[in-house]
């Protein structure tokens, strides 16, 4: 076996062995938005907690970190089933998600996630196509991508909640992203910060990088199928060149 002398050789080799591959040829990075590109989950969880509490369904703010990656409609429906014993109607899903968006926009503007621009630039330098894969449909952040991440995300390489019929943890969002980019799973890298998204990336067959940018512990990321876990986006930014080099150069 030949591989680069890297601290990241072991997770790369484990991925190759699990998938019956001799090598990787990374061509695309499939990237989540909330909690990855933007430090937005504090606002999202506050807006969700306010909305669902107003419906009379008991909930805690922290539980919404675990729902990250689901579409808004799927989140509302699951909470209706749990709290009210019935499914939400399409009208309720649309109305409540709109109200959640209003609550989110009332909060202070979110900042770009520290470290994320450097990670995106590394993907670009390595020649990887960058595909946005978000369970959100909120234009308030999606519309900021061109100014906050200039030249990173082409308009035609974006998967949102409106692009799929099944959101994360189903692999459909990442499989559709691969179709857009014209790549196979073994040519894809997923970047996620939540267990549902990590599970979706893992099930899609991509090498899945998890970053803990909220209160969810790293153990949950490993349990969801992450190939490697970093404690923060700045930590990933410091090591992304070495990791990408290892992914590109490791051979079995």
C-alpha positions as CSV (number, residue, x, y, z in Angstrom):
1,X,0.0,0.0,0.0
2,X,1.3,3.5,-0.9
3,X,-0.1,6.5,0.8
4,X,0.9,10.0,1.7
5,X,2.7,10.4,5.1
6,X,-0.3,12.2,6.6
7,X,-2.2,12.2,9.9
8,X,-5.3,11.8,7.7
9,X,-4.2,8.7,5.9
10,X,-6.1,6.4,8.3
11,X,-9.6,7.8,7.7
12,X,-9.0,8.0,3.9
13,X,-7.8,4.4,3.8
14,X,-10.8,3.3,5.9
15,X,-13.1,5.1,3.4
16,X,-11.4,3.4,0.4
17,X,-11.5,-0.1,2.0
18,X,-15.2,0.3,3.0
19,X,-16.1,1.2,-0.5
20,X,-13.9,-1.2,-2.3
21,X,-11.8,1.5,-4.0
22,X,-8.1,1.8,-4.8
23,X,-8.0,5.6,-4.8
24,X,-10.1,8.8,-4.8
25,X,-10.2,11.4,-7.4
26,X,-12.0,14.4,-5.7
27,X,-13.7,16.6,-8.2
28,X,-16.5,18.2,-6.3
29,X,-17.2,19.6,-2.8
30,X,-20.8,19.4,-1.7
31,X,-21.3,22.0,1.0
32,X,-24.0,22.6,3.6
33,X,-24.9,26.3,4.5
34,X,-26.3,26.9,8.0
35,X,-23.7,26.3,10.7
36,X,-21.0,25.6,8.0
37,X,-20.9,28.7,5.7
38,X,-22.8,30.9,8.2
39,X,-22.8,31.1,12.0
40,X,-26.6,31.1,11.7
41,X,-27.8,28.2,13.9
42,X,-28.3,30.4,17.0
43,X,-30.8,32.4,15.1
44,X,-32.4,29.5,13.5
45,X,-33.0,27.6,16.7
46,X,-34.3,30.8,18.4
47,X,-36.8,31.3,15.5
48,X,-37.9,27.6,15.5
49,X,-38.3,27.6,19.3
50,X,-40.5,30.7,19.2
51,X,-42.6,29.4,16.4
52,X,-43.2,25.9,17.8
53,X,-43.8,27.1,21.3
54,X,-46.5,29.4,19.9
55,X,-48.3,26.4,18.5
56,X,-48.5,24.9,21.9
57,X,-46.1,22.0,21.2
58,X,-43.6,21.6,24.1
59,X,-40.0,21.9,22.8
60,X,-36.5,22.9,23.8
61,X,-34.3,25.3,21.8
62,X,-31.4,22.8,21.7
63,X,-33.4,20.1,20.1
64,X,-33.6,22.1,16.9
65,X,-29.8,21.7,16.3
66,X,-30.6,18.0,15.8
67,X,-33.2,18.8,13.2
68,X,-30.8,20.8,11.1
69,X,-30.8,19.6,7.5
70,X,-34.4,18.7,7.3
71,X,-36.6,20.8,5.2
72,X,-38.8,23.2,7.0
73,X,-42.0,21.3,6.0
74,X,-40.5,18.1,7.3
75,X,-39.6,19.6,10.6
76,X,-43.0,21.1,11.1
77,X,-44.7,17.9,10.2
78,X,-42.6,15.8,12.6
79,X,-43.3,18.2,15.4
80,X,-47.1,18.1,14.7
81,X,-47.1,14.3,14.8
82,X,-45.2,14.4,18.1
83,X,-47.0,17.2,19.8
84,X,-50.5,17.1,18.2
85,X,-50.9,13.6,17.1
86,X,-51.5,14.5,13.5
87,X,-49.7,15.5,10.3
88,X,-49.6,19.2,9.4
89,X,-51.5,20.2,6.4
90,X,-49.7,21.7,3.4
91,X,-51.3,25.1,4.2
92,X,-50.0,24.9,7.8
93,X,-46.5,23.9,6.6
94,X,-46.3,26.9,4.2
95,X,-47.8,29.4,6.6
96,X,-45.7,28.3,9.6
97,X,-42.5,28.1,7.7
98,X,-43.1,31.6,6.3
99,X,-43.6,32.8,9.9
100,X,-40.4,31.1,11.0
101,X,-38.6,33.0,8.2
102,X,-40.1,36.3,9.5
103,X,-38.9,35.5,13.0
104,X,-35.4,34.6,11.7
105,X,-35.2,37.9,9.8
106,X,-36.1,39.9,12.9
107,X,-33.0,38.7,14.6
108,X,-29.5,40.4,14.2
109,X,-27.8,39.5,10.9
110,X,-25.7,36.4,11.0
111,X,-22.0,36.4,10.3
112,X,-19.9,34.4,7.9
113,X,-18.6,31.3,9.8
114,X,-14.9,31.9,10.8
115,X,-12.6,29.7,8.7
116,X,-15.2,29.0,6.0
117,X,-13.8,31.4,3.4
118,X,-10.4,29.8,3.6
119,X,-11.9,26.3,3.3
120,X,-13.9,27.4,0.2
121,X,-10.8,28.9,-1.3
122,X,-8.9,25.7,-0.8
123,X,-11.6,23.8,-2.6
124,X,-11.3,26.3,-5.5
125,X,-7.5,26.1,-5.7
126,X,-7.7,22.3,-5.8
127,X,-10.1,22.6,-8.8
128,X,-13.1,21.1,-7.0
129,X,-16.6,22.2,-8.2
130,X,-18.5,23.7,-5.3
131,X,-22.1,22.8,-4.9
132,X,-24.4,24.3,-2.2
133,X,-26.5,21.6,-0.5
134,X,-28.9,23.2,2.0
135,X,-32.1,22.0,3.5
136,X,-33.1,25.7,3.8
137,X,-35.2,27.7,1.4
138,X,-34.5,31.0,3.2
139,X,-33.4,33.6,0.6
140,X,-32.1,35.9,3.2
141,X,-28.9,33.8,3.4
142,X,-28.9,32.2,0.0
143,X,-28.9,35.7,-1.6
144,X,-25.8,36.6,0.3
145,X,-23.6,33.9,-1.1
146,X,-22.4,35.9,-4.1
147,X,-21.2,38.8,-1.9
148,X,-19.9,36.7,1.0
149,X,-18.3,34.0,-1.1
150,X,-17.5,35.6,-4.4
151,X,-16.8,33.2,-7.2
152,X,-17.4,30.1,-5.1
153,X,-21.0,29.1,-5.9
154,X,-22.4,29.2,-9.4
155,X,-26.1,29.8,-9.5
156,X,-26.7,26.5,-11.3
157,X,-24.8,24.5,-8.7
158,X,-27.2,25.0,-5.7
159,X,-29.5,22.5,-4.1
160,X,-32.1,23.9,-1.7
161,X,-35.2,22.6,0.0
162,X,-37.1,23.4,-3.2
163,X,-34.9,21.1,-5.2
164,X,-35.7,17.8,-3.5
165,X,-38.7,15.8,-2.4
166,X,-36.8,14.1,0.5
167,X,-34.5,16.2,2.6
168,X,-31.6,15.1,4.8
169,X,-31.0,12.5,6.3
170,X,-32.1,11.0,3.0
171,X,-29.2,11.1,0.5
172,X,-31.3,12.7,-2.2
173,X,-29.9,16.2,-1.8
174,X,-26.3,15.0,-2.2
175,X,-27.1,12.6,-5.0
176,X,-28.8,15.5,-6.8
177,X,-25.8,17.6,-6.2
178,X,-23.6,15.0,-7.7
179,X,-25.8,15.0,-10.8
180,X,-25.5,18.7,-11.1
181,X,-21.7,18.5,-10.8
182,X,-21.4,15.5,-13.1
183,X,-19.5,13.4,-10.5
184,X,-19.7,10.0,-8.8
185,X,-19.8,9.5,-5.1
186,X,-16.2,8.5,-5.0
187,X,-15.3,11.9,-6.6
188,X,-17.3,13.8,-4.0
189,X,-16.5,15.4,-0.6
190,X,-19.4,16.4,1.7
191,X,-18.9,19.1,4.3
192,X,-21.5,19.1,7.1
193,X,-22.1,20.3,10.7
194,X,-25.1,18.3,11.8
195,X,-25.9,14.6,12.2
196,X,-28.8,14.5,9.7
197,X,-26.6,16.1,7.1
198,X,-23.7,13.8,7.9
199,X,-25.9,10.8,7.6
200,X,-27.1,12.0,4.2
201,X,-23.6,12.5,3.0
202,X,-22.5,9.1,4.3
203,X,-25.5,7.4,2.6
204,X,-24.7,9.1,-0.7
205,X,-21.3,7.4,-0.7
206,X,-19.2,10.6,-0.5
207,X,-16.2,11.1,1.8
208,X,-18.0,13.0,4.6
209,X,-16.3,15.7,6.7
210,X,-18.1,16.8,9.8
211,X,-17.4,20.0,11.7
212,X,-18.8,20.6,15.2
213,X,-19.9,24.3,15.1
214,X,-22.7,24.0,17.7
215,X,-23.6,22.1,20.9
216,X,-23.9,18.7,19.2
217,X,-20.9,16.6,20.4
218,X,-18.5,15.0,18.0
219,X,-19.7,11.5,19.0
220,X,-23.0,12.2,17.2
221,X,-21.2,13.0,14.0
222,X,-19.2,9.8,14.2
223,X,-22.4,7.9,14.9
224,X,-24.0,9.4,11.8
225,X,-21.2,8.1,9.6
226,X,-18.6,10.9,9.4
227,X,-15.3,9.9,7.9
228,X,-13.5,12.6,9.8
229,X,-14.6,15.2,12.4
230,X,-13.1,18.6,13.1
231,X,-13.8,20.6,16.3
232,X,-14.4,23.9,14.4
233,X,-14.2,25.5,10.9
234,X,-11.0,27.3,11.8
235,X,-9.5,23.9,12.7
236,X,-10.6,22.6,9.3
237,X,-9.2,25.7,7.6
238,X,-5.8,25.1,9.1
239,X,-5.7,21.5,7.9
240,X,-7.8,21.5,4.7
241,X,-4.8,21.6,2.3
242,X,-3.2,18.5,4.0
243,X,-6.5,16.7,4.0
244,X,-7.3,17.4,0.3
245,X,-3.7,16.4,-0.6
246,X,-4.2,13.1,1.3
247,X,-7.5,12.5,-0.4
248,X,-6.0,13.1,-3.8
249,X,-2.7,11.1,-3.3
250,X,-3.6,8.1,-1.2
251,X,-3.5,4.8,-3.0
252,X,-4.2,1.2,-1.9
